[in-house]
């Protein structure tokens, strides 16, 4: 692992030890909710959903239908 990765891992471990696991996880969850409520993130999420939906619709629409074996 690179130096930056080790610094992040050590900082995270020290934060968990200093704050306690419950407080650390609560803070991370609060941050995730704050970022998720950002309109820019919501727009990006909706765009990604549309792209995936169109891609799956196009992929399944091009599959050949199973032949009747009777």
N, C-alpha and C positions, 0 to 999 in steps of 0.2 A: 504494500500500500504506500501511497505517496505521503509526503510530509503533511500536506493540508488535510488529508483524510485522518491521519493520526491526531492532529490538533483538534479536529471536530469531534472525534470519538472521545478524547480525553476531556474536552470541555463539556460534552454531554454527560459523561459519567460523573464529573464533578458537580454539575448542575443537579443531577438526580440525587447525589449524596447530600448536597447542601440543602435542597428544597424538600426532599422526600419524594418518593415515587408518586403518591397521590396528587400532590401539588404540581409536580412537573407535568404529569399527564393531563391534569385539568387545564394548565396553562397552554399546553400544546393544542388541546381540543378547542379552547377559546380562540386561539389564533386561527385554527382551521375554519371555524365558523365565521370569523371576521373576514378572512380572505374569500370564503365562499359567498358571502353576501355582497361582494364587490360587483357592480354591474358589468365591468369588463370581463371578469371571470365567468359570470353567468352567460354573457353573450358568446364567449369562446366555447363554453360547455354546450350551449344550444347549437352552435355551428358544427361542433364535433358530432353531436347526436344526428344531425341532418346528413352529414357526410357518411357516417357509418350506416345509417338507414338506407341511403341511396346506393351505397356500395353493396350492401347485402341484397337489396332488391334487384339490382342489376346482375349480381352473381347468380342468384337463384333463378332469375328469369331466363338466363342463358343455358341452364341445365336442360338436357333432353328429358322428355317425359319417359317414364318406364313403359316398356312395351307390354302389351297384353299377352300373357303366355298361355291363354286358354285355347 
